[in-house]
């Protein structure tokens, strides 16, 4: 499937390079997959709950406050 595609392979390598250079962690989705694979269902449930409670933004786990992740976001508080 996609694993054989040269462009996909290079993009995956670039992703790992960026993670190492900027010391970024694995995404919650990746952590969830790892926990399920390791059959650590308690951890998987906690990660699942975090995924449900946080807006999907693609940011790695442990990043700054959500508003810092999106520089275009301007919350003015409750309307």
C-alpha positions as CSV (number, residue, x, y, z in Angstrom):
1,X,0.0,0.0,0.0
2,X,1.5,3.4,1.0
3,X,4.5,1.9,2.7
4,X,6.0,1.1,-0.7
5,X,5.6,4.7,-2.0
6,X,8.9,6.6,-2.0
7,X,7.3,9.9,-1.2
8,X,5.5,8.5,1.8
9,X,8.7,6.9,3.0
10,X,10.6,10.2,2.7
11,X,7.8,12.1,4.5
12,X,7.9,9.6,7.4
13,X,11.7,10.1,7.6
14,X,11.2,13.9,7.6
15,X,8.6,13.6,10.4
16,X,11.1,11.7,12.5
17,X,13.8,14.1,11.7
18,X,11.7,17.1,12.8
19,X,10.6,15.3,16.0
20,X,14.3,14.7,16.9
21,X,15.4,18.1,16.0
22,X,12.7,19.9,18.0
23,X,12.4,17.3,20.7
24,X,8.7,16.6,19.9
25,X,6.9,13.6,21.5
26,X,4.7,11.1,19.9
27,X,1.1,12.1,19.1
28,X,-1.7,10.8,21.4
29,X,-2.9,8.6,18.5
30,X,0.5,7.0,18.3
31,X,0.7,6.6,22.1
32,X,-2.8,5.0,22.0
33,X,-1.7,2.5,19.4
34,X,1.4,1.6,21.4
35,X,-0.6,1.1,24.6
36,X,-3.1,-1.1,22.8
37,X,-0.3,-3.1,21.2
38,X,1.3,-3.6,24.6
39,X,-2.1,-4.6,26.0
40,X,-1.9,-1.7,28.6
41,X,-5.6,-1.1,28.5
42,X,-5.6,1.2,31.5
43,X,-3.2,3.6,29.8
44,X,-5.0,3.2,26.5
45,X,-8.3,4.3,28.3
46,X,-6.6,7.4,29.8
47,X,-5.2,8.3,26.4
48,X,-8.5,7.7,24.7
49,X,-10.2,10.0,27.2
50,X,-7.6,12.7,26.5
51,X,-8.2,12.4,22.8
52,X,-11.9,12.8,23.4
53,X,-11.5,15.9,25.6
54,X,-9.0,17.7,23.4
55,X,-9.8,19.2,20.0
56,X,-8.2,17.4,17.1
57,X,-5.2,19.5,16.1
58,X,-2.5,17.1,15.4
59,X,-0.2,18.5,18.0
60,X,2.0,16.1,19.9
61,X,1.2,15.2,23.5
62,X,2.6,17.4,26.2
63,X,2.7,20.6,24.0
64,X,1.8,24.0,25.3
65,X,-1.6,25.4,26.0
66,X,-4.0,24.8,23.0
67,X,-4.2,28.5,22.2
68,X,-0.4,28.6,21.7
69,X,-0.7,25.7,19.3
70,X,-2.8,27.7,16.9
71,X,-1.5,31.3,16.5
72,X,-4.6,32.3,14.5
73,X,-6.9,31.5,17.4
74,X,-8.3,34.5,19.2
75,X,-10.5,33.6,22.1
76,X,-12.3,36.6,23.6
77,X,-13.9,34.6,26.3
78,X,-17.6,33.7,26.7
79,X,-20.0,35.5,24.4
